[in-house]
Amino acid sequence: MAQTYEDLDAITQLLEEKQTDLELAAKIGKNLLAKNHDLQSRLLETEKNLNARDEVISQLNHNLSVKDNLLRIFLRDSDQITDINDDEVSVLSSGRASPVRSQQGLS
């Protein structure tokens, strides 16, 4: 009979250990789920920030492209004006045209 009680005590102790292990596993699982939820929230926030920054970069690239095009137009027009002024100077210095006539040609 003593053997039966010892077996029963051993089984009870094993069951208590299993219960303790199960409770610990449940706590660990719950903590992991909470951590996973926090990480997912942080990931979503990071993705939103990344998308917002990508949008800003896209807008800045567009603005830069527009300004670059305007600068190219300005420089091209500036070169044309310089070429016209150089032509005027050469015409005036050769005596072929009057300054009034050269200015009318610009209009």
Buried (B, 14 or more C-beta within 10 A) or exposed (E): EEEEEEEEEEEEEEEEEEEEEEEEEEEEEEEEEEEEEEEEEEEEEEEEEEEEEEEEEEEEEEEEEEEEEEEEEEEEEEEEEEEEEEEBEEBBEEEEBEEEEBEEEEE
